[in-house]
Amino acid sequence: MANFKLVSQIRDIETIAVGRAIRELAQLNRRYGKGRWRKLKGIAEVELDDGTIQTAEIHWYEAHSIGKRKMKIKTLFG
């Protein structure tokens, strides 16, 4: 999906996968460094490229001391 900007905090955060259960683990380690990677999802308000603000389900990868990476919109609501 297109570029977006978070305009609220992410809520209802759930872990989808951890460690070797992540399909892109090798790519994440190569690109961002080795870490205890987790794939997470949550709900947040986002501002889309056209300026509209919508509620969306966001997916991303996160590792301690590396932070959130590869954030994307999975579903738009409303």
Contacts in CASP RR format, 6 or more apart in sequence:
PFRMAT RR
TARGET T0000
AUTHOR 0000-0000-0000
METHOD contacts of the structure
MODEL  1
MANFKLVSQIRDIETIAVGRAIRELAQLNRRYGKGRWRKLKGIAEVELDD
GTIQTAEIHWYEAHSIGKRKMKIKTLFG
1 72 0 8 1.000
1 73 0 8 1.000
1 76 0 8 1.000
2 48 0 8 1.000
2 49 0 8 1.000
3 49 0 8 1.000
4 46 0 8 1.000
4 47 0 8 1.000
4 48 0 8 1.000
4 49 0 8 1.000
4 56 0 8 1.000
4 73 0 8 1.000
5 46 0 8 1.000
5 47 0 8 1.000
6 44 0 8 1.000
6 45 0 8 1.000
6 46 0 8 1.000
6 58 0 8 1.000
7 44 0 8 1.000
7 45 0 8 1.000
7 46 0 8 1.000
7 47 0 8 1.000
7 53 0 8 1.000
8 44 0 8 1.000
8 45 0 8 1.000
9 44 0 8 1.000
10 42 0 8 1.000
10 43 0 8 1.000
10 44 0 8 1.000
10 58 0 8 1.000
11 42 0 8 1.000
11 43 0 8 1.000
11 44 0 8 1.000
12 42 0 8 1.000
12 43 0 8 1.000
13 40 0 8 1.000
13 41 0 8 1.000
13 42 0 8 1.000
14 40 0 8 1.000
14 41 0 8 1.000
14 42 0 8 1.000
15 38 0 8 1.000
15 39 0 8 1.000
15 40 0 8 1.000
16 38 0 8 1.000
16 39 0 8 1.000
16 40 0 8 1.000
16 41 0 8 1.000
16 59 0 8 1.000
17 38 0 8 1.000
17 39 0 8 1.000
18 36 0 8 1.000
18 37 0 8 1.000
18 38 0 8 1.000
18 39 0 8 1.000
19 25 0 8 1.000
19 36 0 8 1.000
19 37 0 8 1.000
19 38 0 8 1.000
22 28 0 8 1.000
22 37 0 8 1.000
22 38 0 8 1.000
22 39 0 8 1.000
22 61 0 8 1.000
24 61 0 8 1.000
24 70 0 8 1.000
25 37 0 8 1.000
28 37 0 8 1.000
28 61 0 8 1.000
28 63 0 8 1.000
28 69 0 8 1.000
28 70 0 8 1.000
29 35 0 8 1.000
29 37 0 8 1.000
32 63 0 8 1.000
32 66 0 8 1.000
32 69 0 8 1.000
33 63 0 8 1.000
33 66 0 8 1.000
35 63 0 8 1.000
35 64 0 8 1.000
35 65 0 8 1.000
35 66 0 8 1.000
36 63 0 8 1.000
36 64 0 8 1.000
37 61 0 8 1.000
37 62 0 8 1.000
37 63 0 8 1.000
38 61 0 8 1.000
38 62 0 8 1.000
38 63 0 8 1.000
39 59 0 8 1.000
39 60 0 8 1.000
39 61 0 8 1.000
40 59 0 8 1.000
40 60 0 8 1.000
40 61 0 8 1.000
40 62 0 8 1.000
41 57 0 8 1.000
41 58 0 8 1.000
41 59 0 8 1.000
41 60 0 8 1.000
41 74 0 8 1.000
42 57 0 8 1.000
42 58 0 8 1.000
42 59 0 8 1.000
43 55 0 8 1.000
43 56 0 8 1.000
43 57 0 8 1.000
43 58 0 8 1.000
44 55 0 8 1.000
44 56 0 8 1.000
44 58 0 8 1.000
45 53 0 8 1.000
45 54 0 8 1.000
45 55 0 8 1.000
45 56 0 8 1.000
46 53 0 8 1.000
46 54 0 8 1.000
46 55 0 8 1.000
46 56 0 8 1.000
46 58 0 8 1.000
46 73 0 8 1.000
47 53 0 8 1.000
48 54 0 8 1.000
54 76 0 8 1.000
54 77 0 8 1.000
54 78 0 8 1.000
55 76 0 8 1.000
55 77 0 8 1.000
55 78 0 8 1.000
56 73 0 8 1.000
56 74 0 8 1.000
56 75 0 8 1.000
56 76 0 8 1.000
56 77 0 8 1.000
57 73 0 8 1.000
57 74 0 8 1.000
57 75 0 8 1.000
57 77 0 8 1.000
58 71 0 8 1.000
58 72 0 8 1.000
58 73 0 8 1.000
58 74 0 8 1.000
59 71 0 8 1.000
59 72 0 8 1.000
59 74 0 8 1.000
60 68 0 8 1.000
60 69 0 8 1.000
60 70 0 8 1.000
60 71 0 8 1.000
60 72 0 8 1.000
61 68 0 8 1.000
61 69 0 8 1.000
61 70 0 8 1.000
62 68 0 8 1.000
62 69 0 8 1.000
63 69 0 8 1.000
END
